[in-house]
Amino acid sequence: MIVATVLSILAAAAAPPPNAPVPREAPALAARLVATDAALDGAIGRWAHPERGAPPDDVTLLALYQQRIYLELFAEPRLAAAVLPRLPARAAAHLRDSLAARRELVALTKPRPLSAFRTARPLPAGVLLRYYREAERRFGVSWQVLAAVNFVESAFGKLRNASSAGAQGPMQFLPSTWRAYGLGGDVHDPHDAILGAANYLHASGAPRSYRRALYGYNPSSAYVDAVLRYARRMRIDRRAYFGYYAWQVFARTPRGLRRLTGPGIVVALAVAAPAATASSNSFRLPSKNIGCAYNPKPASLRCDLRSGLKPAPRRKCELDWTGLEIAPTGRASPTCAGDTAILPNAPILAYGRTWSRNGITCRSRTTGLRCTNRSGHGFTLARQGWRNF
């Protein structure tokens, strides 16, 4: 049954938009994850020049969707427990290790304000891989372990802020440690930092004992376990490295997770937005506090409020309650997500105007947004509150 379902959605999984909905039921979610993994593997296989620039668009979009599924399952342990037995062995092992690594790392960190995070474009995946292998040849430290440390410490260089303890650079060295093991290089230079990390790990016991060496790097058993889990996934299948590299930065803030990098994170330009029409796949209200994005497969409309749902739903959400999602039939449901459907370049749905697609109809009003579907269910969404009917 799951094979047939996977085959039926492979085309849809080929390039999901950044805000594509994540199924909430275990069978559908398992099938979607299997299809996404297969499509991502294929996209990575077609990635001709990983040493040049950013990943291809299909790798970026598929990796983001996989990451969002993983975050949803991390936030819903019961759902994860129901999904895991439905996955092939390789996919289940990758998910299990990735969720466990995240759980171990989350326990070590506290939420920080958005102002504490700085992001930048990392070096190409192929260039970093060349540096890891150079360090492996020189110091005997596995390139997968070095890549896992780079992933955990700075998301392969996407994060550029110093730690709360003052550690710096893509491999997060304290100044005193860098002076001892940095080989006279620049702590902020990825090549120098990777060589310095390999030097330090070798001096601390690698490759004889990676566990002891990593504990010297960061004296936390949870940290050691997380790094070794990621390294194991990359050792079993090199495609895991490119998949992790293509994941985006989700920052833990006092208000929940915020995605800081990747598609859809753009700066709004000060130009007049076009008017929304029935053919528009997204729209915003004139206040620009509410925005919606339509996904054709499976058909659904997600609408988010910039300030989030108030009051928040009672069930647990590791990310943020951003808004509501509705399909052509059935009740709408609150959206737990780390991104937003409010796109800065989306056309404006003027007050009093209606948007309609595939049985879903929304009307823009000065008091907020009202959407209904062909089965008579719907929702209202406004800064003052929301209602699901």
C-alpha positions in Angstrom: 0.0 0.0 0.0 2.7 2.5 0.9 4.6 1.8 -2.3 1.5 2.7 -4.4 1.0 5.8 -2.4 4.7 6.8 -2.8 4.5 6.3 -6.5 1.4 8.4 -6.8 3.0 11.4 -5.0 6.6 11.2 -6.4 5.9 13.9 -8.9 4.5 16.2 -6.3 7.5 15.6 -4.1 9.9 16.6 -6.9 9.9 20.3 -5.9 7.6 21.2 -3.0 7.3 24.9 -2.3 8.9 26.3 0.9 5.6 26.3 2.7 4.2 23.0 1.4 1.9 21.4 4.0 3.1 18.4 6.0 0.5 15.6 6.5 -0.7 15.1 10.0 -1.7 11.4 9.7 1.0 8.7 10.1 0.3 6.7 6.9 0.2 9.8 4.7 3.2 11.3 6.4 5.3 8.1 6.1 4.5 7.9 2.4 5.3 11.6 1.9 8.6 11.2 3.7 9.6 8.1 1.7 8.8 9.9 -1.6 10.7 13.0 -0.5 13.7 10.9 0.5 13.7 9.2 -2.9 13.3 12.5 -4.8 16.1 14.1 -2.7 18.4 11.2 -3.4 17.8 11.6 -7.1 18.3 15.3 -7.0 21.6 14.9 -5.1 22.7 12.3 -7.7 22.0 14.9 -10.4 24.0 17.6 -8.6 26.8 17.9 -11.1 29.1 20.4 -9.5 28.8 20.6 -5.7 32.1 22.5 -5.6 30.4 25.4 -7.4 27.9 27.6 -5.5 24.7 26.7 -3.7 22.8 23.5 -4.1 20.4 23.2 -7.1 16.8 24.4 -6.4 15.3 20.9 -6.3 17.9 19.8 -3.7 17.2 22.9 -1.6 13.4 22.6 -1.7 13.4 18.8 -1.1 15.9 19.1 1.7 13.8 21.8 3.3 10.7 19.8 3.1 12.5 16.7 4.6 13.8 19.0 7.4 10.3 20.4 8.1 8.9 16.8 8.3 11.7 15.9 10.8 10.9 19.0 12.9 7.2 18.1 12.9 8.1 14.6 14.1 10.5 15.9 16.7 7.6 18.0 18.1 5.2 15.1 18.0 6.8 12.0 19.5 3.7 9.9 19.2 3.4 10.7 15.6 7.0 9.8 15.1 6.5 6.5 16.8 3.6 5.8 14.4 5.6 6.8 11.4 8.9 4.9 12.0 7.5 1.4 11.6 6.0 2.4 8.2 9.4 3.4 6.8 12.0 1.3 5.0 15.0 0.4 7.2 17.3 3.0 5.7 14.8 5.9 6.0 13.9 4.8 9.6 17.5 4.7 10.7 18.2 8.1 9.2 15.2 9.6 10.9 15.9 7.9 14.2 19.5 9.1 14.4 18.6 12.6 13.2 15.8 13.0 15.8 17.9 11.6 18.6 20.8 14.0 17.7 18.4 16.9 17.7 17.0 15.9 21.0 20.5 15.7 22.5 21.5 19.1 21.1 18.3 20.9 22.1 18.9 19.7 25.7 22.2 21.6 25.6 21.0 25.0 24.4 18.6 27.7 25.5 16.5 29.9 23.2 18.2 33.1 22.2 16.7 36.3 20.7 16.8 36.7 17.0 19.3 39.6 17.3 21.9 37.0 18.6 22.0 35.2 15.2 24.0 36.1 12.2 23.8 34.1 9.0 25.8 34.1 5.7 26.2 31.9 2.6 28.6 29.0 3.3 31.3 27.7 1.1 30.1 25.2 -1.5 29.5 21.6 -0.2 32.2 20.2 -2.5 34.8 22.7 -1.3 34.1 21.9 2.3 34.3 18.2 1.5 37.7 18.7 0.0 38.9 20.5 3.2 37.5 17.6 5.4 39.4 15.1 3.3 42.6 17.1 3.4 42.3 17.2 7.2 41.6 13.5 7.2 44.8 12.7 5.2 46.9 15.0 7.5 45.6 14.0 10.9 43.8 10.7 10.4 40.4 12.1 11.6 37.4 10.9 9.7 36.0 13.4 7.3 32.5 12.5 8.4 33.3 13.4 12.0 34.7 16.7 10.9 31.7 17.4 8.8 29.4 16.5 11.7 31.2 18.9 14.0 30.9 21.6 11.3 27.2 20.8 11.0 26.5 20.9 14.7 28.7 24.0 15.5 27.6 26.3 12.6 25.4 24.6 10.1 28.4 24.3 7.8 29.2 28.0 8.2 25.7 29.3 7.7 25.7 30.6 11.3 28.4 33.3 11.9 27.7 34.4 15.4 30.0 33.6 18.4 28.6 31.3 21.0 27.5 32.4 24.4 30.8 31.1 25.8 32.8 33.2 23.3 33.7 30.4 20.8 34.3 31.6 17.3 34.4 30.5 13.7 32.7 27.7 11.7 34.2 25.0 14.1 33.6 27.2 17.2 37.0 27.5 18.9 37.6 29.3 22.2 40.5 31.8 21.7 42.8 29.9 24.0 42.2 26.6 22.3 42.7 28.1 18.9 46.1 29.6 19.9 47.2 26.1 20.9 45.8 24.1 17.9 44.9 26.5 15.2 48.3 26.1 13.3 48.6 29.9 13.1 45.6 30.2 10.8 42.4 32.3 10.9 39.7 30.9 13.1 37.0 32.3 10.8 38.5 30.8 7.7 36.7 27.4 7.0 39.9 25.7 5.7 42.0 26.8 8.6 39.2 26.0 11.1 38.7 22.5 9.8 42.4 21.7 9.9 42.6 23.2 13.4 39.7 21.0 14.5 41.3 17.9 13.1 44.6 18.8 14.9 42.7 19.2 18.2 40.7 16.0 17.8 43.9 14.0 16.9 45.7 15.4 19.9 42.7 14.4 22.1 42.6 10.8 21.0 41.1 10.5 17.5 41.0 8.3 15.6 41.7 5.7 18.4 38.7 7.0 20.4 36.4 9.5 18.7 34.2 9.6 21.8 37.1 10.7 24.0 38.4 13.2 21.4 34.9 14.7 21.0 34.4 14.9 24.7 37.6 17.0 24.9 36.2 19.2 22.1 33.0 19.7 24.1 32.7 18.0 27.5 29.1 16.8 27.0 28.0 13.2 26.4 25.0 14.5 24.6 27.1 16.5 22.3 29.4 13.5 21.6 26.4 11.3 20.9 24.9 13.8 18.5 28.1 14.3 16.5 28.6 10.6 16.2 25.0 10.0 15.1 25.3 12.5 12.2 28.8 11.1 11.3 27.3 7.6 11.2 24.6 8.7 8.7 27.3 10.3 6.5 29.5 7.3 6.7 26.7 4.9 5.7 25.6 7.0 2.8 27.6 10.0 1.5 24.4 11.5 0.2 23.5 12.3 3.8 26.3 14.8 3.9 24.8 16.7 0.9 21.3 16.4 2.4 22.4 17.8 5.8 24.4 20.6 4.0 21.2 21.6 2.2 19.2 21.9 5.4 18.4 25.4 6.6 19.0 27.3 9.8 16.0 27.2 12.3 16.8 29.3 15.3 15.4 28.6 18.7 14.1 31.9 20.1 11.9 32.7 23.1 9.0 32.9 20.7 9.7 29.5 19.1 11.6 28.3 16.0 12.4 30.8 13.3 13.8 29.9 9.9 16.6 32.2 9.0 17.9 30.9 5.7 16.6 29.4 2.5 13.9 30.0 -0.1 11.1 32.4 0.9 13.4 34.4 3.3 13.7 37.6 1.3 13.8 41.3 1.9 10.6 43.1 0.8 11.1 45.9 -1.7 9.3 49.2 -1.4 7.2 48.8 -4.5 3.5 48.6 -5.0 2.2 45.0 -4.9 -0.1 43.8 -7.7 -3.7 43.0 -7.0 -4.6 39.3 -6.3 -6.7 37.4 -8.8 -8.3 33.9 -8.8 -5.2 32.6 -10.5 -2.8 33.9 -7.8 -1.1 31.2 -5.8 -0.6 33.6 -2.9 -2.1 36.8 -1.6 -1.9 39.3 1.3 -4.5 41.5 2.9 -3.8 45.3 2.6 -2.7 45.4 6.2 0.1 42.9 5.2 -0.4 41.2 8.6 -2.2 38.2 7.0 -1.0 36.2 4.0 -2.0 33.0 2.3 -0.3 30.5 0.0 -2.1 27.9 -2.1 -0.6 24.4 -2.6 -2.1 22.5 -5.5 -1.0 18.9 -4.5 -2.6 18.1 -2.3 -5.0 21.0 -2.6 -4.9 23.3 0.4 -4.6 26.9 1.4 -2.4 28.0 4.3 -3.1 31.4 5.9 -0.8 32.9 8.5 -1.0 35.9 10.8 2.3 37.8 11.3 1.8 37.8 15.1 0.7 34.1 15.3 -2.5 32.6 16.6 -3.9 34.1 19.7 -5.0 32.3 21.8 -2.6 29.5 21.0 -4.1 26.0 20.5 -3.8 23.8 23.5 -1.8 21.0 21.9 2.0 21.1 21.9 3.9 22.9 19.1 7.7 22.9 19.1 7.6 25.5 16.3 5.0 28.3 16.2 1.3 28.4 15.8 1.4 30.6 12.6 -2.1 30.4 11.3 -4.6 27.9 9.8 -4.8 25.5 6.8 -7.8 24.4 5.0 -8.5 21.8 2.2 -11.4 21.7 -0.2 -13.3 19.5 2.3 -13.1 19.0 6.0 -12.3 21.2 8.9 -9.5 23.7 8.9 -6.6 23.0 11.3 -4.1 25.3 13.1 -0.6 25.3 11.5 2.5 24.5 13.6 5.5 25.7 11.5 8.9 27.4 11.5 8.3 29.4 8.4 5.5 31.6 7.1 2.9 31.8 4.3 3.2 35.6 4.3 5.3 36.2 1.2 6.6 39.7 0.8 6.0 39.8 -3.0 2.5 38.3 -2.8 -0.3 40.3 -4.5 -2.8 42.2 -2.4 -6.4 41.0 -2.0 -8.2 44.3 -1.5 -10.8 44.7 1.3 -14.2 43.4 0.0 -12.6 41.3 -2.7 -12.8 37.5 -2.9 -10.2 34.8 -3.8 -11.5 31.3 -4.8 -9.7 28.1 -5.9 -10.7 24.5 -6.0 -13.7 24.9 -3.6 -11.9 27.2 -1.2 -13.1 30.8 -1.0 -11.7 33.6 1.0 -13.0 37.1 1.5 -10.8 40.0 2.6 -12.3 42.3 5.2 -11.2 45.2 7.3 -11.8 43.0 10.3 -9.6 40.2 9.0 -10.0 37.2 6.7 -12.8 34.7 6.3 -12.3 31.4 4.3 -14.7 28.6 3.7 -14.6 25.3 1.7 -17.2 23.4 -0.3 -18.2 21.3 2.8 -19.2 24.5 4.7 -16.2 24.4 7.1 -13.9 27.4 7.4 -12.2 29.9 9.7 -11.8 33.5 10.5 -8.4 35.0 11.1 -7.6 38.4 12.6 -5.2 40.0 15.0 -7.8 40.0 17.7 -8.4 36.3 17.4 -9.4 33.3 15.3 -12.2 30.9 14.9 -12.5 27.5 13.3 -16.0 26.4 12.3 
